[in-house]
């Protein structure tokens, strides 16, 4: 009986969804970018209509250094001016969550921002 319970419990754990291997490449255009007085940088993108915080230029935000944030701000700004597509990579969400991730400072931390031709 004990063996049955162990196998049943293991089966349940395997059946549950896991974000351990989650990853998302949110693709599209950044339509707007803003910087708040506290240093937060937010974007309005085609994959997530709503202000999504991506970093902070004053202090580390969710593990992202201000130096990286300045580069991302520059990349996002250039993508708007040049009308180029972008990819924002997230380690902690699934692809389907690009459109539904939390907004503002509740958003997960991105892993990188890429601008495409």
QUIKA-V882228 format. One record per residue. RES is the residue in three letters. BURIAL is + if it has 24 or more other C-alpha atoms within 12 Angstrom, else -. Layout:
RES	BURIAL
RES	BURIAL
This chain:
UNK	-
UNK	-
UNK	-
UNK	-
UNK	-
UNK	-
UNK	-
UNK	-
UNK	-
UNK	-
UNK	-
UNK	-
UNK	-
UNK	-
UNK	-
UNK	-
UNK	-
UNK	-
UNK	-
UNK	-
UNK	-
UNK	-
UNK	+
UNK	+
UNK	+
UNK	+
UNK	+
UNK	+
UNK	+
UNK	+
UNK	+
UNK	+
UNK	+
UNK	+
UNK	+
UNK	-
UNK	-
UNK	-
UNK	-
UNK	+
UNK	+
UNK	+
UNK	+
UNK	+
UNK	+
UNK	+
UNK	+
UNK	+
UNK	-
UNK	+
UNK	+
UNK	+
UNK	+
UNK	+
UNK	+
UNK	+
UNK	+
UNK	-
UNK	-
UNK	-
UNK	+
UNK	-
UNK	-
UNK	+
UNK	-
UNK	-
UNK	-
UNK	+
UNK	+
UNK	+
UNK	-
UNK	+
UNK	+
UNK	-
UNK	+
UNK	+
UNK	+
UNK	+
UNK	+
UNK	+
UNK	-
UNK	-
UNK	-
UNK	-
UNK	+
UNK	+
UNK	+
UNK	+
UNK	+
UNK	+
UNK	-
UNK	-
UNK	+
UNK	-
UNK	+
UNK	-
UNK	+
UNK	+
UNK	+
UNK	-
UNK	+
UNK	-
UNK	-
UNK	+
UNK	+
UNK	-
UNK	+
UNK	+
UNK	+
UNK	+
UNK	+
UNK	+
UNK	+
UNK	+
UNK	+
UNK	-
UNK	-
